[in-house]
Amino acid sequence: MENWNDDIRVVVSIDFGTTYSGFAYSNKLNQEHTINDTWPGRMGQTKTNSVLQYADSEFSEVSEWGYPALAQKPSRKNKKKPDPKPVELFKLHLGNMPDSEKPPLPKGLDHKKAITDYLKKMGEVYLNFDIYMYICMR
């Protein structure tokens, strides 16, 4: 029987933080550790903001995440529609503290959904990067 360890090519380590998050990876062949420093809207930083911005009040689609979710310029297009607010500090809902001490989330948004959405967006960064590395190594 083949060992499951034989199938591993790249190991990714995720630092999911309350205010900032990042990741590093290591290729099994050369075992060199690399810390990601390329994020949407920002380069040269090893972490990005643990922040989301949703496209609508139903929280069905993430419009921005990380640094760009905080760096939005005011829109002049539709002044009847309020500018979306960044969703932050959702990781604190995983902590063992009374609900009254946890930071409020927008009505209708569950912390599990916010965390899942954030990690999916982060995954898009490292999955694309790992695929690129794999193609280059062949």
TALIN-V438851 format. One record per backbone hydrogen bond with DSSP energy under -0.5 kcal/mol. NH is the residue of the N-H (numbers start at 1). CO is the residue of the C=O. If there is no record, write none. Layout:
# TALIN-V438851
nh:co
NH:CO
NH:CO
This chain:
# TALIN-V438851
nh:co
6:3
7:4
8:5
11:26
13:24
15:22
16:14
17:15
17:20
21:48
22:15
24:13
25:34
26:11
27:32
28:9
31:27
34:25
36:23
36:34
39:42
42:39
44:37
45:37
48:21
50:19
51:49
52:87
53:64
55:61
59:56
63:53
63:61
64:53
66:51
68:40
68:65
69:66
70:66
70:67
71:67
79:77
81:78
82:80
87:52
88:86
89:18
89:50
92:89
93:90
94:91
95:92
97:95
101:98
102:98
102:99
109:106
110:108
114:110
115:111
116:112
117:113
118:114
119:115
120:116
121:117
122:118
123:119
124:120
125:121
125:122
126:122
127:123
128:124
129:125
130:126
131:127
132:128
133:129
134:130
135:131
136:132
137:133
138:134
138:135
